[in-house]
Amino acid sequence: MTLYGEVPGGQANGAGEYFFTGKNGVGAPYRALLQFDLSGIPTDAPILGATLTCYMSKTNVNAGPRWTTVHRALQDWGEGASDASGEEGAGAGPQPGDATWLHTFFDSYFWFNTGGDFDPTVSASQLVGDIGHYSWSDPQLTQDVQDWIQNPGSNFGWLLMGDEYAYPTSKRFNTKENPNPDTWPVLVIHYPVAVDEGQPGAVQLSLSAYPNPFNPKTTVSFSLAKAERVRLDVFDINGRAVRNLLDGPAAAGRHEIVWDGADSQGSPQASGVYLFRVQAGEQRQTLKAILLK
């Protein structure tokens, strides 16, 4: 969701394929809002790490590399049905419920501060240059996720800011409405879940991959309470089988397997989101990981 500063209160893009940060060619600012549903994570789970990844799909030719910072949003906000046309940089007329430069929910509720209410403390920062995937990961970002899981009512997501000290510095990122799911914003969260050791073949639900995002390889790890037959597969975001990494008996304890980013024929795979699925007995766990090139 983009907050358009050029026409305060007048533009939005709740259903658009892109969001923007930085300043456009006439010096008007863009800010972006992102929020993720964390309801599937137990409220008592200790968060070991969190990584936000977005795909930057277009930049002003004169922008150059610019820092983009992530801040915790401090008010609830909405996404209405507004859908900008073309490259979407000009926005569209706001629809009921849209967040705008002035409004949290158009046209009844307002930010206390125009341009969005956010914590000035930077949760994470990243230098964004050419087109491609970029990731934000920092202890403060992880703490944001931990706080939201323990207090779901405080989860208003993040506000992303680009360089607003100069112009043009604009960067365009893809949203979940973009037709290419490999470019959607992704939040990868690592946390442990206790094993029920009385259940034969129980898998500790802390399947992880490190590093994540990765290039060109990552190490996938999982744990077993007792010996069990295990299958570990890699799929692309569309569900296509890419590689089988393990299919056979495995002893109790921790296991690590390296994936080199290639399919079963040895062909290197393109950048994008991949799914690791481990199955032991009747239990199954799936994890997203991002290959960046």
C-alpha positions as CSV (number, residue, x, y, z in Angstrom):
1,M,0.0,0.0,0.0
2,T,1.5,3.4,-1.1
3,L,1.0,6.7,0.7
4,Y,1.2,9.3,-2.1
5,G,2.5,12.7,-0.8
6,E,2.1,14.6,-4.1
7,V,-1.7,15.0,-3.6
8,P,-2.2,14.7,0.1
9,G,-5.3,12.8,0.9
10,G,-6.2,12.5,-2.7
11,Q,-4.5,9.3,-4.0
12,A,-4.3,5.7,-3.0
13,N,-3.6,2.2,-4.5
14,G,-5.1,-0.4,-2.2
15,A,-5.5,-3.1,-4.9
16,G,-2.5,-2.2,-7.0
17,E,0.3,-4.4,-8.2
18,Y,3.0,-2.1,-6.8
19,F,4.1,0.1,-3.9
20,F,6.6,2.9,-3.9
21,T,9.2,4.5,-1.7
22,G,11.5,7.6,-2.1
23,K,10.7,10.7,-4.1
24,N,9.4,11.0,-7.6
25,G,10.7,13.3,-10.4
26,V,9.0,16.4,-9.0
27,G,10.1,15.8,-5.4
28,A,6.9,14.4,-4.0
29,P,7.4,11.6,-1.5
30,Y,6.1,8.0,-1.5
31,R,5.8,5.8,1.6
32,A,4.7,2.2,1.8
33,L,2.8,0.1,4.3
34,L,3.1,-3.7,4.7
35,Q,1.4,-6.1,7.1
36,F,1.5,-9.9,7.6
37,D,-0.9,-12.3,9.2
38,L,0.9,-13.9,12.2
39,S,-2.1,-15.7,13.7
40,G,-0.7,-19.2,12.9
41,I,2.3,-18.7,15.3
42,P,1.8,-19.7,18.9
43,T,1.8,-16.6,21.2
44,D,4.4,-18.2,23.5
45,A,6.9,-19.0,20.6
46,P,10.3,-17.4,21.0
47,I,11.2,-15.8,17.6
48,L,14.7,-16.7,16.6
49,G,14.9,-14.6,13.5
50,A,12.8,-12.8,10.9
51,T,13.6,-11.7,7.3
52,L,11.5,-9.4,5.1
53,T,12.1,-9.8,1.4
54,C,10.6,-7.6,-1.4
55,Y,11.2,-7.4,-5.1
56,M,12.1,-4.0,-6.5
57,S,10.8,-4.0,-10.1
58,K,11.5,-0.5,-11.3
59,T,13.7,2.5,-10.3
60,N,14.1,6.0,-11.5
61,V,17.0,6.1,-14.0
62,N,18.7,8.8,-12.0
63,A,18.0,7.4,-8.6
64,G,21.1,5.2,-8.0
65,P,21.4,3.0,-4.9
66,R,19.3,4.4,-2.0
67,W,18.7,3.3,1.5
68,T,15.2,2.0,2.3
69,T,14.3,1.8,6.0
70,V,11.6,-0.2,7.8
71,H,9.7,1.3,10.8
72,R,7.0,-0.1,12.9
73,A,3.6,1.4,12.1
74,L,1.8,2.8,15.1
75,Q,-1.8,3.0,13.9
76,D,-4.2,0.5,12.1
77,W,-4.8,1.3,8.5
78,G,-6.7,-0.1,5.5
79,E,-6.6,-1.2,1.9
80,G,-9.6,-0.3,-0.2
81,A,-10.5,-1.1,-3.8
82,S,-8.5,1.7,-5.4
83,D,-6.4,0.4,-8.3
84,A,-4.0,2.8,-10.1
85,S,-3.5,2.4,-13.9
86,G,-0.3,2.1,-15.9
87,E,2.9,2.2,-13.9
88,E,0.8,3.2,-10.8
89,G,3.2,6.0,-9.8
90,A,0.4,8.6,-9.9
91,G,-2.0,6.5,-7.8
92,A,-5.8,6.5,-8.1
93,G,-8.7,8.1,-6.4
94,P,-9.1,6.7,-2.9
95,Q,-11.9,4.3,-2.1
96,P,-13.6,3.7,1.3
97,G,-11.2,2.2,3.7
98,D,-8.0,3.2,1.8
99,A,-5.0,4.5,3.6
100,T,-3.8,7.8,2.2
101,W,-1.2,10.5,3.1
102,L,-3.8,11.9,5.4
103,H,-6.1,9.0,6.2
104,T,-5.7,5.7,8.0
105,F,-9.1,4.7,6.6
106,F,-10.5,7.0,3.9
107,D,-12.3,9.2,4.5
108,S,-13.3,9.0,8.2
109,Y,-10.1,8.3,10.1
110,F,-6.8,10.2,10.1
111,W,-3.1,9.8,10.9
112,F,-2.0,11.9,13.8
113,N,0.9,12.9,11.6
114,T,0.5,13.3,7.8
115,G,2.4,10.7,5.9
116,G,1.8,8.0,8.5
117,D,2.4,7.4,12.2
118,F,5.5,5.2,12.7
119,D,8.3,4.5,15.2
120,P,11.3,6.7,14.3
121,T,13.5,3.8,15.4
122,V,14.7,1.9,12.3
123,S,13.8,-1.8,12.5
124,A,16.0,-2.6,9.6
125,S,17.6,-0.9,6.6
126,Q,18.8,-2.0,3.1
127,L,20.6,-0.3,0.3
128,V,18.4,-0.8,-2.8
129,G,20.0,-0.4,-6.2
130,D,19.2,-2.3,-9.4
131,I,16.1,-4.4,-10.0
132,G,15.9,-7.6,-8.0
133,H,15.1,-9.1,-4.6
134,Y,16.1,-7.2,-1.4
135,S,16.0,-8.4,2.2
136,W,15.8,-6.7,5.6
137,S,16.9,-8.6,8.7
138,D,17.9,-7.1,12.0
139,P,17.4,-7.8,15.7
140,Q,14.9,-5.0,15.9
141,L,12.8,-6.5,13.1
142,T,12.8,-9.8,14.9
143,Q,11.7,-8.0,18.1
144,D,8.8,-6.4,16.2
145,V,7.6,-9.8,15.2
146,Q,8.0,-11.1,18.7
147,D,6.0,-8.2,20.1
148,W,3.2,-8.7,17.6
149,I,2.9,-12.4,18.3
150,Q,2.7,-11.8,22.0
151,N,0.3,-8.8,21.5
152,P,-1.6,-9.4,18.2
153,G,-3.6,-6.1,18.6
154,S,-0.4,-4.1,18.2
155,N,0.4,-5.6,14.7
156,F,-0.1,-2.7,12.4
157,G,2.8,-3.8,10.2
158,W,5.7,-1.8,8.9
159,L,6.1,1.5,7.1
160,L,8.9,1.6,4.5
161,M,10.7,4.8,3.7
162,G,13.1,5.6,0.9
163,D,15.5,8.5,0.6
164,E,13.5,11.6,1.1
165,Y,16.4,14.0,1.3
166,A,16.9,14.3,-2.5
167,Y,15.0,13.5,-5.7
168,P,14.4,11.6,-7.9
169,T,15.0,8.5,-5.5
170,S,11.8,6.5,-6.2
171,K,11.8,2.7,-6.1
172,R,8.9,0.5,-7.1
173,F,8.2,-2.8,-5.4
174,N,5.8,-5.6,-6.3
175,T,2.8,-6.4,-4.0
176,K,0.9,-9.6,-3.4
177,E,-1.6,-8.4,-6.1
178,N,1.2,-8.7,-8.7
179,P,0.5,-11.7,-11.1
180,N,4.0,-13.1,-10.5
181,P,4.0,-14.8,-7.0
182,D,7.8,-15.2,-7.1
183,T,8.0,-11.4,-6.5
184,W,5.5,-11.1,-3.7
185,P,6.7,-9.7,-0.3
186,V,7.7,-12.5,1.9
187,L,8.3,-12.6,5.7
188,V,10.3,-15.7,6.8
189,I,10.1,-16.3,10.6
190,H,12.2,-18.9,12.5
191,Y,10.9,-20.3,15.8
192,P,11.0,-23.7,17.6
193,V,8.1,-25.9,18.5
194,A,8.3,-28.5,21.2
195,V,8.4,-32.2,20.2
196,D,5.9,-34.7,21.5
197,E,8.4,-37.4,22.2
198,G,5.6,-39.9,23.0
199,Q,4.5,-39.8,19.3
200,P,6.5,-42.2,17.2
201,G,8.5,-40.4,14.5
202,A,7.6,-37.0,15.7
203,V,9.3,-34.2,13.8
204,Q,10.4,-31.1,15.7
205,L,8.5,-28.4,13.9
206,S,11.5,-26.1,13.5
207,L,12.5,-26.9,9.9
208,S,14.9,-24.2,8.9
209,A,17.2,-23.1,6.1
210,Y,20.3,-21.1,6.5
211,P,21.2,-18.7,5.0
212,N,17.8,-17.5,3.9
213,P,17.7,-15.8,1.4
214,F,20.6,-17.6,-0.2
215,N,22.9,-17.8,-3.2
216,P,23.9,-20.3,-4.4
217,K,23.2,-22.9,-1.7
218,T,21.5,-23.2,1.7
219,T,21.5,-25.8,4.5
220,V,18.2,-27.3,5.4
221,S,17.9,-28.8,8.9
222,F,15.2,-30.7,10.8
223,S,15.0,-32.9,14.0
224,L,13.5,-36.3,14.7
225,A,12.4,-37.6,18.1
226,K,13.2,-41.2,17.0
227,A,14.3,-43.0,13.9
228,E,11.8,-42.7,11.1
229,R,11.6,-42.8,7.3
230,V,11.9,-39.2,6.0
231,R,11.2,-37.5,2.7
232,L,12.5,-34.0,2.0
233,D,11.6,-32.3,-1.3
234,V,12.0,-28.9,-2.9
235,F,9.2,-27.3,-4.8
236,D,8.9,-24.0,-6.7
237,I,6.2,-21.4,-5.6
238,N,3.8,-23.0,-8.2
239,G,4.1,-26.4,-6.6
240,R,6.3,-27.9,-9.3
241,A,8.7,-30.6,-7.9
242,V,12.2,-29.3,-8.3
243,R,14.5,-31.8,-6.3
244,N,14.2,-34.7,-3.9
245,L,16.9,-34.2,-1.2
246,L,16.1,-37.2,1.0
247,D,13.9,-40.3,0.8
248,G,14.8,-43.0,3.3
249,P,15.4,-44.0,6.9
250,A,16.9,-41.3,9.2
251,A,18.1,-41.7,12.8
252,A,16.8,-39.7,15.8
253,G,18.3,-36.3,16.2
254,R,19.2,-33.3,14.1
255,H,19.8,-33.6,10.3
256,E,21.3,-31.1,7.9
257,I,21.2,-31.3,4.1
258,V,22.6,-28.8,1.6
259,W,20.7,-27.8,-1.4
260,D,22.8,-26.3,-4.2
261,G,20.0,-24.4,-5.9
262,A,19.8,-27.0,-8.8
263,D,17.0,-29.3,-9.9
264,S,17.2,-33.1,-10.2
265,Q,19.0,-32.8,-13.6
266,G,21.6,-30.4,-12.1
267,S,20.3,-27.3,-13.8
268,P,20.6,-24.1,-11.7
269,Q,17.3,-22.6,-10.8
270,A,16.1,-19.0,-11.3
271,S,15.8,-16.5,-8.5
272,G,12.5,-16.8,-6.6
273,V,10.7,-18.4,-3.7
274,Y,11.1,-22.2,-3.1
275,L,9.4,-24.5,-0.7
276,F,11.1,-27.2,1.4
277,R,8.7,-30.0,2.5
278,V,9.8,-32.6,5.1
279,Q,7.5,-35.6,5.9
280,A,8.1,-38.2,8.6
281,G,5.4,-40.6,9.3
282,E,2.1,-38.7,9.3
283,Q,3.8,-35.3,10.1
284,R,4.7,-32.7,7.6
285,Q,6.4,-29.3,7.7
286,T,6.9,-26.8,4.9
287,L,9.3,-23.8,4.8
288,K,9.7,-21.0,2.3
289,A,13.2,-19.9,1.2
290,I,14.4,-17.4,-1.3
291,L,17.0,-17.9,-3.9
292,L,18.6,-14.6,-4.9
293,K,20.9,-14.1,-7.9
